[in-house]
Amino acid sequence: MKSLFTRMLVLLMLSVLLVPSGMAQASETTSKWYWGETKTGVYQPLHPNTLNWSGNVLDKGGLNLTTLKQTAKPDEADMVINQYGAIGASAILKLEGEKLEDPTPRDLKGFSNSYTLAVGDIYLVMLSTGQYAKVKIDQASPANGASYQQVSFSYVLESKEKAAAEPEPKSEPKLEPKPDATVNKTSTDAAGRNKPASTIKLTIGNPYAVVQGNTETLQVPPVVVNGTTLVPLRFLAESLGAEVKWDGTERKITLIQEKQTITLWIDKLSATVNGGTTALEAAPQIIEDTTVVPIRFISEAFSQLVDYDPDTRSITITGELGAAVSPSPAKPADAAQEIEKFAVKDYDFDTFAGSYDLWIEGGATNLYDKDTGNYATHEYTAGAAAGTLTINTDGTYTIKTTETKSGTWRPSKVNEVFGYEDSIILENGPDNINWTLLVNANGKTMLSYEAGKWTDGSVMWLPYYIASKR
């Protein structure tokens, strides 16, 4: 008996250990997407430019998978593929170990907005309607070219018929569980007047919302982070009639509506409601220069009822407008705009203060040997001293190169100098353009200048000087 028990225990341990590392194990209660019939399509002509790095990859349109037609309208496009082999969507996730027709768990995380495609890859793509599709790359032509001319793919669209046959999960979806319907819809304000009813409707991934029957465009669409839906602060404050205050030193947001006061901090997983502390599953953050905050936490703290429909990924908020509502919502809007305007990276920028020697970086020029047809050697050009830069802790600077220029510097805003976490902006520097002092990936401090715009509208910064601190 003991031997039999030992063998069973070993087999049980092996069954656990033999599960491949990193493989997701779907729970029996996990809700899934089911798919319709397999269809095929060809993406041609391909998008001629690089995809937008820091904004909407569909800013110039793309392909609508329902009609299989290309459109120049970002809000009607589902995905885009460019000639350099990048595939993008408002939300896209590369799937591993899953066939095109396989049901897909709804609780997947790690969505991005673009990938470098490869033949055989399968992607989960969120459509402009808020529904989903799966796309498999079948062929990219020409296979040996410097760039692609067309991409053939297979795809399946979300099937409501198959989803209807799916058994209800034993627990509510983590994304936006339905709350208890306990909202007092007949309360009055301090003067004894009935409060006006409010209805707000949004869809995850969709930049449009309906507030009191009027359509509004959001700065960024609702996004899901750690199972929590985040929406633009300015939109939510205006819609709920909340006053907004901003503390730039602490990066603190305060929302006030009647007797309720909510305090949150950028990138902090805790908040307070009337002084009591509560934990958040997702912290307020800044996306594309827009402050986004947890919609359910704030709405319910202001006695609103929040309902989520997992089939359409839509959110409905109902309740009464708060006493902070006025004929002009300028105060909440202005306060939220101040947050977005001055939102900067969380970094001690005073460490940039000091004096620097500026140098032109040395470089090598390859020399062509016409007899062998090869680049046989190279010629090195040494770097040279180019001037000095002084950064003062009071926010001023002086730069001496071929001219002497003084002005003010400021911390860079989020994504302003894309790809560089540590940077400051020297406003109106030499040649009357902005310069940036940044730390590159190799730990070198560089002085770069604003050299126009990329195709997506973001600033192009080109390195010019090495800055060596004295």
VOPAGU-2260 file (C-alpha; in pm, 1 decimal, decimal comma):
REM VOPAGU-2260
SITE   aa  ch    i         X         Y         Z
SITE  MET   A    0       0,0       0,0       0,0
SITE  LYS   A    1     281,5     235,3      87,7
SITE  SER   A    2     455,1     161,1    -246,0
SITE  LEU   A    3     133,8     234,1    -441,1
SITE  PHE   A    4      86,2     560,7    -255,5
SITE  THR   A    5     448,8     659,8    -328,4
SITE  ARG   A    6     406,8     587,8    -704,2
SITE  MET   A    7      86,3     797,0    -716,7
SITE  LEU   A    8     260,1    1084,6    -541,3
SITE  VAL   A    9     551,9    1074,4    -788,3
SITE  LEU   A   10     313,3    1070,7   -1087,2
SITE  LEU   A   11     127,8    1367,4    -945,2
SITE  MET   A   12     450,6    1562,9    -899,9
SITE  LEU   A   13     562,6    1478,0   -1255,3
SITE  SER   A   14     231,3    1596,0   -1398,9
SITE  VAL   A   15     296,1    1935,9   -1241,2
SITE  LEU   A   16     663,8    1958,9   -1333,0
SITE  LEU   A   17     607,2    1859,3   -1695,4
SITE  VAL   A   18     384,3    2159,0   -1768,5
SITE  PRO   A   19     601,6    2377,0   -1997,9
SITE  SER   A   20     734,7    2691,8   -1832,9
SITE  GLY   A   21     535,6    3003,8   -1920,6
SITE  MET   A   22     238,5    2813,7   -2065,1
SITE  ALA   A   23     -91,2    2966,1   -1957,7
SITE  GLN   A   24    -331,7    2716,4   -1802,9
SITE  ALA   A   25    -690,4    2821,7   -1865,1
SITE  SER   A   26    -925,2    2795,8   -1573,1
SITE  GLU   A   27   -1255,3    2618,4   -1620,6
SITE  THR   A   28   -1422,6    2943,5   -1524,7
SITE  THR   A   29   -1225,8    3160,8   -1771,4
SITE  SER   A   30   -1454,4    3331,4   -2024,6
SITE  LYS   A   31   -1342,7    3285,3   -2386,4
SITE  TRP   A   32   -1376,7    3436,9   -2729,2
SITE  TYR   A   33   -1519,2    3204,2   -2992,8
SITE  TRP   A   34   -1460,9    3256,1   -3362,1
SITE  GLY   A   35   -1654,0    3239,0   -3687,9
SITE  GLU   A   36   -1547,6    3088,1   -4018,8
SITE  THR   A   37   -1190,9    3131,6   -4144,5
SITE  LYS   A   38   -1152,4    3400,6   -4409,6
SITE  THR   A   39    -854,6    3520,7   -4613,3
SITE  GLY   A   40    -736,2    3862,9   -4720,4
SITE  VAL   A   41    -449,1    4051,0   -4882,2
SITE  TYR   A   42    -310,4    4377,3   -4746,4
SITE  GLN   A   43    -203,1    4583,5   -5048,8
SITE  PRO   A   44     -83,6    4853,9   -5085,6
SITE  LEU   A   45     103,2    4847,2   -4756,5
SITE  HIS   A   46     138,1    5152,3   -4534,9
SITE  PRO   A   47     441,3    5342,8   -4672,9
SITE  ASN   A   48     563,2    5498,4   -4346,6
SITE  THR   A   49     686,3    5383,1   -4009,2
SITE  LEU   A   50     406,9    5335,0   -3756,9
SITE  ASN   A   51     339,0    5605,6   -3503,2
SITE  TRP   A   52     577,8    5547,1   -3210,1
SITE  SER   A   53     409,1    5735,8   -2930,0
SITE  GLY   A   54      50,6    5787,1   -3049,0
SITE  ASN   A   55    -222,9    5610,5   -3241,8
SITE  VAL   A   56     -73,6    5363,6   -3493,6
SITE  LEU   A   57    -396,9    5396,9   -3692,0
SITE  ASP   A   58    -360,5    5775,0   -3722,1
SITE  LYS   A   59    -349,7    5748,4   -4103,8
SITE  GLY   A   60    -606,3    5470,3   -4124,1
SITE  GLY   A   61    -564,2    5105,4   -4216,6
SITE  LEU   A   62    -767,4    4796,4   -4303,8
SITE  ASN   A   63   -1119,4    4729,9   -4178,5
SITE  LEU   A   64   -1147,3    4353,7   -4123,4
SITE  THR   A   65   -1526,4    4349,8   -4144,4
SITE  THR   A   66   -1539,5    4505,8   -4493,5
SITE  LEU   A   67   -1182,8    4403,4   -4591,0
SITE  LYS   A   68   -1133,1    4753,2   -4731,7
SITE  GLN   A   69    -869,3    5011,1   -4652,2
SITE  THR   A   70    -986,3    5336,7   -4496,2
SITE  ALA   A   71    -816,0    5665,6   -4415,1
SITE  LYS   A   72   -1038,2    5712,4   -4108,6
SITE  PRO   A   73    -857,9    5606,2   -3786,4
SITE  ASP   A   74   -1184,9    5529,8   -3605,6
SITE  GLU   A   75   -1289,8    5282,8   -3880,0
SITE  ALA   A   76    -953,5    5105,1   -3921,0
SITE  ASP   A   77    -882,2    4777,3   -3739,2
SITE  MET   A   78    -518,1    4708,8   -3822,8
SITE  VAL   A   79    -231,5    4845,6   -4028,8
SITE  ILE   A   80      70,9    4674,7   -4188,2
SITE  ASN   A   81     357,9    4876,8   -4329,6
SITE  GLN   A   82     613,5    4791,9   -4596,3
SITE  TYR   A   83     882,2    4739,2   -4331,4
SITE  GLY   A   84     697,6    4444,0   -4175,6
SITE  ALA   A   85     532,5    4610,2   -3875,8
SITE  ILE   A   86     173,1    4525,0   -3784,3
SITE  GLY   A   87     -26,9    4752,4   -3556,2
SITE  ALA   A   88    -370,7    4802,3   -3403,7
SITE  SER   A   89    -525,2    5000,6   -3119,7
SITE  ALA   A   90    -466,2    4684,5   -2912,0
SITE  ILE   A   91    -282,4    4378,5   -3043,7
SITE  LEU   A   92    -136,2    4069,1   -2873,7
SITE  LYS   A   93      83,4    3799,7   -3027,0
SITE  LEU   A   94     -52,1    3456,0   -2936,8
SITE  GLU   A   95     171,7    3155,4   -2873,4
SITE  GLY   A   96      67,2    2790,1   -2907,9
SITE  GLU   A   97    -283,6    2866,7   -3029,7
SITE  LYS   A   98    -446,3    2783,6   -3362,8
SITE  LEU   A   99    -657,7    3029,6   -3555,3
SITE  GLU   A  100    -984,2    2847,5   -3480,4
SITE  ASP   A  101    -908,3    2777,2   -3111,1
SITE  PRO   A  102   -1121,2    2960,1   -2848,8
SITE  THR   A  103    -915,9    3234,0   -2683,2
SITE  PRO   A  104    -927,1    3319,0   -2309,6
SITE  ARG   A  105   -1059,9    3669,1   -2243,4
SITE  ASP   A  106    -828,7    3735,1   -1948,5
SITE  LEU   A  107    -508,2    3768,1   -2153,7
SITE  LYS   A  108    -275,6    4056,4   -2072,6
SITE  GLY   A  109      22,6    4228,2   -2232,7
SITE  PHE   A  110    -147,5    4401,8   -2526,1
SITE  SER   A  111      71,2    4634,4   -2731,4
SITE  ASN   A  112       3,1    4856,8   -3032,0
SITE  SER   A  113     252,6    4702,6   -3277,7
SITE  TYR   A  114     478,5    4405,2   -3351,1
SITE  THR   A  115     731,4    4304,7   -3617,4
SITE  LEU   A  116     540,5    4038,4   -3807,9
SITE  ALA   A  117     665,7    3698,0   -3923,1
SITE  VAL   A  118     501,0    3436,7   -4141,7
SITE  GLY   A  119     300,9    3199,8   -3920,6
SITE  ASP   A  120     243,2    3453,4   -3641,5
SITE  ILE   A  121    -108,6    3473,7   -3497,6
SITE  TYR   A  122    -234,8    3797,2   -3340,6
SITE  LEU   A  123    -536,1    3887,8   -3131,3
SITE  VAL   A  124    -661,0    4223,6   -3260,1
SITE  MET   A  125    -916,6    4458,4   -3106,1
SITE  LEU   A  126   -1143,9    4602,6   -3376,5
SITE  SER   A  127   -1276,6    4956,5   -3405,7
SITE  THR   A  128   -1614,6    4822,6   -3288,8
SITE  GLY   A  129   -1465,0    4701,0   -2959,6
SITE  GLN   A  130   -1495,0    4335,2   -3069,4
SITE  TYR   A  131   -1201,0    4109,6   -3153,7
SITE  ALA   A  132   -1044,6    3912,5   -3439,8
SITE  LYS   A  133    -754,4    3671,2   -3478,2
SITE  VAL   A  134    -515,3    3721,4   -3768,5
SITE  LYS   A  135    -257,1    3473,4   -3901,1
SITE  ILE   A  136      21,3    3590,8   -4134,1
SITE  ASP   A  137      32,2    3345,9   -4427,2
SITE  GLN   A  138     277,4    3514,2   -4664,7
SITE  ALA   A  139     481,7    3834,6   -4693,9
SITE  SER   A  140     603,3    3913,9   -5043,9
SITE  PRO   A  141     867,1    3939,9   -5172,8
SITE  ALA   A  142    1024,0    3703,6   -4920,2
SITE  ASN   A  143    1380,0    3820,9   -4992,8
SITE  GLY   A  144    1318,0    4190,6   -5054,4
SITE  ALA   A  145    1430,7    4494,2   -4857,9
SITE  SER   A  146    1065,3    4579,3   -4804,4
SITE  TYR   A  147     731,5    4405,7   -4855,7
SITE  GLN   A  148     481,2    4478,9   -5130,9
SITE  GLN   A  149     189,6    4275,0   -4997,0
SITE  VAL   A  150      94,2    4054,0   -4703,7
SITE  SER   A  151    -153,6    3764,0   -4726,5
SITE  PHE   A  152    -334,7    3658,1   -4411,4
SITE  SER   A  153    -612,2    3440,8   -4270,3
SITE  TYR   A  154    -847,1    3569,4   -4004,3
SITE  VAL   A  155   -1150,8    3490,5   -3792,0
SITE  LEU   A  156   -1398,3    3732,5   -3639,6
SITE  GLU   A  157   -1558,2    3709,0   -3298,3
SITE  SER   A  158   -1871,4    3490,7   -3310,4
SITE  LYS   A  159   -2162,2    3589,8   -3088,7
SITE  GLU   A  160   -2350,4    3271,1   -3177,1
SITE  LYS   A  161   -2079,7    3044,4   -3034,9
SITE  ALA   A  162   -2022,7    3274,1   -2738,5
SITE  ALA   A  163   -2392,6    3248,4   -2648,7
SITE  ALA   A  164   -2351,1    2873,4   -2597,1
SITE  GLU   A  165   -2064,1    2926,8   -2352,0
SITE  PRO   A  166   -2159,0    2846,7   -1989,3
SITE  GLU   A  167   -2158,7    3140,1   -1751,6
SITE  PRO   A  168   -1836,0    3162,8   -1549,6
SITE  LYS   A  169   -1858,1    3080,1   -1181,8
SITE  SER   A  170   -1715,0    3416,2   -1089,2
SITE  GLU   A  171   -1758,2    3766,2   -1230,7
SITE  PRO   A  172   -1490,3    3881,0   -1481,1
SITE  LYS   A  173   -1209,8    4063,4   -1307,4
SITE  LEU   A  174   -1214,0    4340,7   -1566,6
SITE  GLU   A  175   -1524,7    4522,2   -1445,6
SITE  PRO   A  176   -1741,9    4310,6   -1210,8
SITE  LYS   A  177   -2102,4    4423,6   -1171,9
SITE  PRO   A  178   -2156,0    4610,5    -844,0
SITE  ASP   A  179   -2454,8    4602,4    -613,7
SITE  ALA   A  180   -2726,5    4826,0    -758,4
SITE  THR   A  181   -2745,8    5057,6    -457,6
SITE  VAL   A  182   -2771,9    5413,4    -587,2
SITE  ASN   A  183   -3014,4    5663,2    -441,0
SITE  LYS   A  184   -3176,4    5808,4    -752,8
SITE  THR   A  185   -3418,2    6041,5    -574,5
SITE  SER   A  186   -3184,4    6236,2    -345,6
SITE  THR   A  187   -3178,0    6615,0    -328,5
SITE  ASP   A  188   -2908,5    6876,3    -294,1
SITE  ALA   A  189   -2853,6    7110,1       3,9
SITE  ALA   A  190   -3131,3    7341,1    -120,1
SITE  GLY   A  191   -3381,8    7055,9    -141,1
SITE  ARG   A  192   -3379,9    7040,9    -522,4
SITE  ASN   A  193   -3380,4    6708,4    -707,1
SITE  LYS   A  194   -3040,9    6625,2    -856,1
SITE  PRO   A  195   -3033,8    6576,0   -1235,4
SITE  ALA   A  196   -2992,4    6216,3   -1353,1
SITE  SER   A  197   -2673,6    6123,4   -1535,0
SITE  THR   A  198   -2589,2    5852,6   -1788,9
SITE  ILE   A  199   -2238,6    5802,3   -1928,3
SITE  LYS   A  200   -2151,8    5531,4   -2183,1
SITE  LEU   A  201   -1804,3    5428,0   -2300,3
SITE  THR   A  202   -1644,4    5133,6   -2480,6
SITE  ILE   A  203   -1295,4    5001,9   -2411,6
SITE  GLY   A  204   -1063,9    5097,7   -2695,5
SITE  ASN   A  205   -1317,3    5337,4   -2848,8
SITE  PRO   A  206   -1231,8    5712,4   -2844,3
SITE  TYR   A  207   -1597,8    5816,5   -2837,7
SITE  ALA   A  208   -1826,6    5841,5   -2533,6
SITE  VAL   A  209   -2190,3    5942,4   -2486,1
SITE  VAL   A  210   -2268,7    6175,3   -2194,1
SITE  GLN   A  211   -2631,6    6271,6   -2132,3
SITE  GLY   A  212   -2704,1    6174,0   -2493,8
SITE  ASN   A  213   -2423,8    6385,5   -2642,5
SITE  THR   A  214   -2123,7    6226,8   -2817,6
SITE  GLU   A  215   -1780,6    6337,1   -2694,7
SITE  THR   A  216   -1431,0    6254,1   -2818,8
SITE  LEU   A  217   -1185,8    6134,5   -2553,2
SITE  GLN   A  218    -820,6    6240,1   -2544,3
SITE  VAL   A  219    -733,0    5868,1   -2535,0
SITE  PRO   A  220    -974,8    5569,7   -2542,1
SITE  PRO   A  221   -1049,7    5373,0   -2223,6
SITE  VAL   A  222    -769,8    5124,0   -2159,0
SITE  VAL   A  223    -748,6    4817,4   -1933,8
SITE  VAL   A  224    -447,9    4794,5   -1699,2
SITE  ASN   A  225    -421,4    4505,3   -1450,5
SITE  GLY   A  226    -791,7    4430,6   -1496,1
SITE  THR   A  227    -889,5    4792,6   -1424,1
SITE  THR   A  228   -1033,7    5034,4   -1678,6
SITE  LEU   A  229    -861,2    5374,3   -1691,5
SITE  VAL   A  230   -1017,0    5678,9   -1860,3
SITE  PRO   A  231    -904,9    6040,1   -1912,6
SITE  LEU   A  232    -925,1    6243,6   -1591,7
SITE  ARG   A  233   -1057,1    6558,0   -1756,9
SITE  PHE   A  234   -1343,4    6368,6   -1921,4
SITE  LEU   A  235   -1444,1    6189,6   -1599,8
SITE  ALA   A  236   -1422,0    6505,6   -1387,7
SITE  GLU   A  237   -1641,2    6703,1   -1627,0
SITE  SER   A  238   -1891,8    6420,6   -1669,4
SITE  LEU   A  239   -1934,1    6363,8   -1294,2
SITE  GLY   A  240   -1925,0    6732,4   -1204,6
SITE  ALA   A  241   -1616,0    6707,6    -986,8
SITE  GLU   A  242   -1374,7    6986,7    -903,6
SITE  VAL   A  243   -1010,3    6897,8    -974,7
SITE  LYS   A  244    -702,7    7022,9    -791,0
SITE  TRP   A  245    -343,4    6941,3    -887,9
SITE  ASP   A  246     -29,0    6943,4    -674,1
SITE  GLY   A  247     268,5    6933,1    -911,0
SITE  THR   A  248     521,5    6875,8    -633,6
SITE  GLU   A  249     355,2    6557,0    -509,0
SITE  ARG   A  250     194,9    6471,5    -847,6
SITE  LYS   A  251    -129,8    6454,3    -652,7
SITE  ILE   A  252    -484,3    6471,5    -791,4
SITE  THR   A  253    -773,4    6580,1    -568,4
SITE  LEU   A  254   -1134,7    6537,3    -684,9
SITE  ILE   A  255   -1411,0    6710,0    -489,6
SITE  GLN   A  256   -1783,1    6657,6    -534,0
SITE  GLU   A  257   -2015,2    6781,3    -257,6
SITE  LYS   A  258   -1893,1    6614,6      64,0
SITE  GLN   A  259   -1677,3    6353,2    -110,1
SITE  THR   A  260   -1304,2    6412,6    -154,3
SITE  ILE   A  261   -1086,1    6164,2    -343,5
SITE  THR   A  262    -707,7    6192,4    -354,3
SITE  LEU   A  263    -487,6    5996,6    -595,2
SITE  TRP   A  264    -123,4    6014,5    -702,4
SITE  ILE   A  265      30,6    5948,5   -1043,3
SITE  ASP   A  266     186,6    5597,0   -1049,9
SITE  LYS   A  267      79,9    5523,8    -689,7
SITE  LEU   A  268    -129,9    5216,1    -603,9
SITE  SER   A  269    -324,0    5377,9    -321,2
SITE  ALA   A  270    -582,3    5652,7    -284,2
SITE  THR   A  271    -788,6    5816,7     -11,7
SITE  VAL   A  272   -1162,6    5881,1      12,4
SITE  ASN   A  273   -1246,6    6140,1     278,5
SITE  GLY   A  274    -914,5    6061,4     446,2
SITE  GLY   A  275    -949,0    5682,3     448,2
SITE  THR   A  276    -683,1    5493,7     251,6
SITE  THR   A  277    -770,3    5225,8      -2,9
SITE  ALA   A  278    -559,6    5014,0    -239,6
SITE  LEU   A  279    -588,6    5038,4    -619,4
SITE  GLU   A  280    -526,9    4755,8    -866,5
SITE  ALA   A  281    -402,5    5008,1   -1123,4
SITE  ALA   A  282    -248,2    5345,5   -1050,0
SITE  PRO   A  283    -331,5    5671,3   -1228,3
SITE  GLN   A  284     -82,1    5722,2   -1507,0
SITE  ILE   A  285      -2,8    5938,5   -1806,5
SITE  ILE   A  286     -68,1    5798,7   -2155,3
SITE  GLU   A  287       7,5    6014,2   -2460,8
SITE  ASP   A  288      29,3    6326,6   -2241,0
SITE  THR   A  289    -315,3    6250,4   -2094,9
SITE  THR   A  290    -376,6    6163,7   -1729,6
SITE  VAL   A  291    -594,8    5851,6   -1696,5
SITE  VAL   A  292    -760,1    5731,2   -1374,0
SITE  PRO   A  293    -959,4    5424,3   -1254,9
SITE  ILE   A  294   -1317,8    5479,7   -1370,9
SITE  ARG   A  295   -1492,1    5235,2   -1134,9
SITE  PHE   A  296   -1311,9    5347,7    -819,5
SITE  ILE   A  297   -1386,4    5717,6    -875,7
SITE  SER   A  298   -1741,2    5669,2   -1004,8
SITE  GLU   A  299   -1849,2    5446,9    -715,1
SITE  ALA   A  300   -1684,2    5679,9    -462,5
SITE  PHE   A  301   -1918,3    5946,9    -601,6
SITE  SER   A  302   -2219,2    5711,1    -556,1
SITE  GLN   A  303   -2253,5    5618,1    -922,5
SITE  LEU   A  304   -2363,1    5275,7   -1048,3
SITE  VAL   A  305   -2111,7    5120,2   -1288,5
SITE  ASP   A  306   -2220,7    4835,9   -1517,0
SITE  TYR   A  307   -1996,2    4644,2   -1756,9
SITE  ASP   A  308   -2107,7    4436,6   -2057,2
SITE  PRO   A  309   -1830,9    4183,9   -2142,0
SITE  ASP   A  310   -1984,7    4103,1   -2482,5
SITE  THR   A  311   -1954,0    4458,2   -2614,2
SITE  ARG   A  312   -1683,4    4570,9   -2365,1
SITE  SER   A  313   -1902,7    4871,7   -2290,6
SITE  ILE   A  314   -1931,8    5059,9   -1960,6
SITE  THR   A  315   -2243,1    5244,2   -1842,6
SITE  ILE   A  316   -2236,2    5482,6   -1545,7
SITE  THR   A  317   -2566,8    5599,9   -1399,7
SITE  GLY   A  318   -2653,4    5816,1   -1102,2
SITE  GLU   A  319   -2698,1    6182,4   -1022,1
SITE  LEU   A  320   -2475,6    6473,3   -1107,6
SITE  GLY   A  321   -2286,6    6620,3    -814,5
SITE  ALA   A  322   -2310,8    6967,7    -669,4
SITE  ALA   A  323   -1981,6    7068,4    -829,4
SITE  VAL   A  324   -2156,7    7088,8   -1168,1
SITE  SER   A  325   -2182,4    7446,5   -1296,4
SITE  PRO   A  326   -2287,3    7600,9   -1629,0
SITE  SER   A  327   -1918,4    7624,2   -1720,9
SITE  PRO   A  328   -1699,9    7317,1   -1654,9
SITE  ALA   A  329   -1385,9    7526,4   -1706,4
SITE  LYS   A  330   -1242,2    7465,1   -1360,5
SITE  PRO   A  331   -1224,9    7084,0   -1379,0
SITE  ALA   A  332   -1108,1    7101,6   -1740,7
SITE  ASP   A  333    -836,8    7359,7   -1670,9
SITE  ALA   A  334    -707,0    7171,1   -1369,5
SITE  ALA   A  335    -686,4    6847,4   -1566,1
SITE  GLN   A  336    -517,3    7028,9   -1853,4
SITE  GLU   A  337    -259,2    7161,0   -1608,7
SITE  ILE   A  338    -180,7    6803,4   -1505,2
SITE  GLU   A  339    -136,6    6700,3   -1867,4
SITE  LYS   A  340      58,1    7014,0   -1960,3
SITE  PHE   A  341     311,7    6985,7   -1682,2
SITE  ALA   A  342     323,3    6608,5   -1640,4
SITE  VAL   A  343     691,4    6514,4   -1633,6
SITE  LYS   A  344     890,9    6199,7   -1581,5
SITE  ASP   A  345     949,0    6096,7   -1219,9
SITE  TYR   A  346    1318,2    6191,0   -1202,5
SITE  ASP   A  347    1541,6    6419,5    -998,5
SITE  PHE   A  348    1619,8    6669,5   -1274,1
SITE  ASP   A  349    1842,8    6877,9   -1050,1
SITE  THR   A  350    2111,7    6615,3   -1107,4
SITE  PHE   A  351    2158,8    6777,1   -1449,3
SITE  ALA   A  352    2271,3    7099,3   -1279,7
SITE  GLY   A  353    2639,6    7184,7   -1322,2
SITE  SER   A  354    2897,2    7283,1   -1583,6
SITE  TYR   A  355    2975,0    7077,4   -1893,2
SITE  ASP   A  356    3243,8    7075,2   -2162,5
SITE  LEU   A  357    3093,1    7015,5   -2505,9
SITE  TRP   A  358    3268,2    6798,8   -2763,4
SITE  ILE   A  359    3205,6    6696,1   -3120,9
SITE  GLU   A  360    3219,6    6315,4   -3120,1
SITE  GLY   A  361    3499,2    6154,6   -3319,9
SITE  GLY   A  362    3415,1    5923,3   -3609,6
SITE  ALA   A  363    3556,1    5695,7   -3877,6
SITE  THR   A  364    3507,4    5710,1   -4254,8
SITE  ASN   A  365    3537,0    5381,6   -4445,8
SITE  LEU   A  366    3775,2    5393,2   -4742,4
SITE  TYR   A  367    3687,4    5201,4   -5058,6
SITE  ASP   A  368    3959,4    4999,1   -5233,0
SITE  LYS   A  369    3873,5    4998,8   -5604,6
SITE  ASP   A  370    4118,7    4713,1   -5673,6
SITE  THR   A  371    3955,3    4469,1   -5432,6
SITE  GLY   A  372    3604,3    4612,8   -5437,1
SITE  ASN   A  373    3598,4    4614,6   -5057,0
SITE  TYR   A  374    3608,4    4870,4   -4782,0
SITE  ALA   A  375    3963,3    4789,2   -4686,2
SITE  THR   A  376    4041,4    5049,8   -4422,7
SITE  HIS   A  377    3909,5    5362,4   -4261,6
SITE  GLU   A  378    4011,2    5712,3   -4171,5
SITE  TYR   A  379    3945,8    5840,8   -3818,4
SITE  THR   A  380    3850,4    6200,3   -3746,8
SITE  ALA   A  381    3919,7    6302,9   -3389,2
SITE  GLY   A  382    3659,9    6488,8   -3185,6
SITE  ALA   A  383    3707,3    6853,0   -3100,0
SITE  ALA   A  384    3615,7    7087,7   -2816,4
SITE  ALA   A  385    3301,3    7281,7   -2904,7
SITE  GLY   A  386    3218,8    7501,3   -2604,7
SITE  THR   A  387    3057,3    7486,5   -2263,3
SITE  LEU   A  388    2713,7    7449,5   -2107,9
SITE  THR   A  389    2601,9    7557,4   -1760,7
SITE  ILE   A  390    2275,1    7430,9   -1609,8
SITE  ASN   A  391    2159,6    7626,2   -1304,6
SITE  THR   A  392    1930,7    7494,3   -1031,0
SITE  ASP   A  393    1703,3    7800,5   -1070,1
SITE  GLY   A  394    1594,4    7676,0   -1414,6
SITE  THR   A  395    1828,1    7890,3   -1625,8
SITE  TYR   A  396    2115,6    7789,3   -1853,3
SITE  THR   A  397    2400,7    7941,1   -2054,1
SITE  ILE   A  398    2553,0    7771,9   -2357,1
SITE  LYS   A  399    2869,9    7892,9   -2533,2
SITE  THR   A  400    2945,9    7747,3   -2876,0
SITE  THR   A  401    2984,0    7963,7   -3187,8
SITE  GLU   A  402    2745,8    8197,9   -3006,1
SITE  THR   A  403    2652,5    8255,1   -2642,6
SITE  LYS   A  404    2292,0    8191,8   -2553,0
SITE  SER   A  405    2110,7    8210,4   -2219,4
SITE  GLY   A  406    1760,1    8097,4   -2140,7
SITE  THR   A  407    1550,1    7865,0   -1930,8
SITE  TRP   A  408    1538,3    7487,4   -1911,6
SITE  ARG   A  409    1257,6    7257,2   -1798,9
SITE  PRO   A  410    1205,2    6884,1   -1738,8
SITE  SER   A  411    1081,5    6703,1   -2047,5
SITE  LYS   A  412     717,7    6599,5   -2059,5
SITE  VAL   A  413     625,9    6231,5   -2083,6
SITE  ASN   A  414     724,6    6094,0   -2427,3
SITE  GLU   A  415     845,4    6438,8   -2540,6
SITE  VAL   A  416    1194,6    6298,4   -2600,7
SITE  PHE   A  417    1082,9    5954,6   -2708,0
SITE  GLY   A  418    1299,5    5666,6   -2586,4
SITE  TYR   A  419    1495,5    5869,6   -2329,6
SITE  GLU   A  420    1374,3    5851,2   -1970,9
SITE  ASP   A  421    1617,5    6116,1   -1842,1
SITE  SER   A  422    1612,2    6445,6   -2030,0
SITE  ILE   A  423    1558,3    6819,2   -1994,1
SITE  ILE   A  424    1468,0    7078,0   -2258,0
SITE  LEU   A  425    1676,4    7391,8   -2319,6
SITE  GLU   A  426    1417,3    7627,0   -2461,0
SITE  ASN   A  427    1516,4    7867,9   -2740,9
SITE  GLY   A  428    1879,5    7759,3   -2751,3
SITE  PRO   A  429    2139,4    7811,9   -3026,6
SITE  ASP   A  430    1984,1    7878,2   -3369,7
SITE  ASN   A  431    1664,6    7974,6   -3179,3
SITE  ILE   A  432    1546,9    7612,4   -3151,9
SITE  ASN   A  433    1494,6    7379,1   -2858,6
SITE  TRP   A  434    1778,2    7153,1   -2749,0
SITE  THR   A  435    1763,8    6856,4   -2513,2
SITE  LEU   A  436    2022,6    6734,6   -2265,3
SITE  LEU   A  437    1972,0    6360,5   -2230,3
SITE  VAL   A  438    2136,9    6043,1   -2107,8
SITE  ASN   A  439    2152,9    5781,1   -2384,3
SITE  ALA   A  440    2140,5    5402,8   -2354,0
SITE  ASN   A  441    2519,7    5386,6   -2313,2
SITE  GLY   A  442    2512,6    5625,6   -2018,1
SITE  LYS   A  443    2655,8    5911,5   -2223,7
SITE  THR   A  444    2519,6    6262,4   -2168,1
SITE  MET   A  445    2438,8    6414,4   -2508,3
SITE  LEU   A  446    2315,2    6752,6   -2626,9
SITE  SER   A  447    2068,7    6704,6   -2912,7
SITE  TYR   A  448    1876,9    6955,2   -3120,9
SITE  GLU   A  449    1518,2    6968,5   -3246,9
SITE  ALA   A  450    1543,1    6882,9   -3617,6
SITE  GLY   A  451    1181,5    6885,1   -3729,6
SITE  LYS   A  452     911,3    6619,8   -3700,5
SITE  TRP   A  453     882,1    6248,5   -3771,6
SITE  THR   A  454     597,4    6129,4   -3993,3
SITE  ASP   A  455     383,1    6066,4   -3684,8
SITE  GLY   A  456     420,5    6429,8   -3573,2
SITE  SER   A  457     661,6    6364,0   -3284,3
SITE  VAL   A  458     978,0    6572,3   -3249,9
SITE  MET   A  459    1295,8    6446,9   -3417,2
SITE  TRP   A  460    1593,6    6493,6   -3184,3
SITE  LEU   A  461    1940,6    6455,1   -3341,3
SITE  PRO   A  462    2251,8    6418,7   -3122,1
SITE  TYR   A  463    2515,1    6683,9   -3178,5
SITE  TYR   A  464    2748,8    6726,6   -2879,5
SITE  ILE   A  465    2886,4    6500,9   -2608,3
SITE  ALA   A  466    2843,5    6680,1   -2275,5
SITE  SER   A  467    3112,3    6594,7   -2019,5
SITE  LYS   A  468    3042,5    6721,7   -1668,6
SITE  ARG   A  469    3334,5    6903,7   -1511,6
